[in-house]
Amino acid sequence: MTVALLWVAIPSTEVSNSFGFFHSVRVLDSSKFGCVDRNLMFKGKAKKGRNQKWKSGSVSIDLRSTCIGSGRKLPIISSMVASHAGEIAISSEEKVYNVVLKQAALVKQQLKSSEDLDVKPDIVLPGTLSLLSEAYDRCGEVCAEYAKTFYLGTLLMTPERRRAIWAIYVWCRRTDELVDGPNASHITPTALDRWEARLEDMFRGRPFDMLDAALSDTVTKFPVDIQPFKDMIEGMRMDLKKSRYKNFDELYLYCYYVAGTVGLMSVPVMGIAPESQASTESVYNAALALGIANQLTNILRDVGEDARRGRIYLPQDELAQAGLSDDDIFAGKVTDKWRNFMKNQIKRARMFFNEAEKGVTELSAASRWPVWASLLLYRRILDEIEANDYNNFTKRAYVSKTKKIASLPIAYARSFVGPSRMSSPVTKA
């Protein structure tokens, strides 16, 4: 599965296809989640002297991206589609936009009731409050190890916001690990149902382990809705049963599940600039657009890798229109037909990046730099695919370290550009 994770997990050639993560946490009974090993394993070593539950394990993590921005509502490509039975059903775009509206409404409601989102006390765990602090610290260590640039950006945020972002980051990795990690072959739909039940417990203030507690504490402080989290789990379910997508409407929904959701989780924490005149919905739409753009980029970069695993994350109808089939993907030959097909796919991904870019300036000042860094660096992967003559079968497009470093000052400079006061006022509440 190709998955995007948080705004600025910088693309790297040193990581594998999954961004999976379970950082040294021993659960009471991992068989509860369909795992054979009682240790949920992951790459990264816990420091000696810290909680002994956080030990051992190894699994590769793919640094992917997601989050932010917008200035206007994304177009609904098709508001309704007809089912096989002749019934009218809403499209994936409209279905996702309904989630956006729900999250935006939650933010508005909390903004009306409180000027400060960061005033609620920490969850009191059995034992001592230091365990919660240690859980947040561990989340930060993971972020620092696997998403260095993004981690540096979070240090510009208030302590409460940065810790909350770390907690979301870790939960997303742990979730993807269920279907892409070392125990993935033992994961069943029932295991994912149990993971979702555990999520619901977190939102009720009943965390299962210390890292759960970090997220449970986060959702008490910020207007984060549970639906995007549930939708990410739904994306994991989709990967257990689906390896083809008949059209872009289906693929769009998948991209939302595994990547766009992260933007919706994160905007309530990252915050919208007080001076922004953009609607709350438009900012969430841009967050969604960046997630979709990142995931489409992952898919285009990893065509060869996914094909070797029997998976094709490309619209089947568009392949057929281009005169291509699954056999052409498995053969892995770059032809004129393939080049033309890829040009259209890259054009679409860039459209979503452009939509996302319009909203980054609407974020709170401290949140803009990591988001700009993510957007600029991840969009460059598309340039590298073109530089490889569209050979994404045997060549992995990546952004060189030199280009990454060169992009960071640009992202930092752009982070000082806030919402335009020239735009027409839009009511946010």
VENBELGI-V571500 format. One record per helix or strand of 2 or more residues. SS is the DSSP state (a for helix, b for strand). FROM is the first residue (numbers start at 1). TO is the last residue. Records with the same first field share a line. If there is no record, write none. Layout:
SS=FROM-TO, FROM-TO
This chain:
b=25-26, 39-40, 80-82, 88-90
a=30-33, 92-113, 130-146, 148-154, 159-180, 184-186, 189-203, 210-221, 227-241, 248-270, 280-301, 303-308, 316-321, 326-331, 336-360, 365-387, 401-414
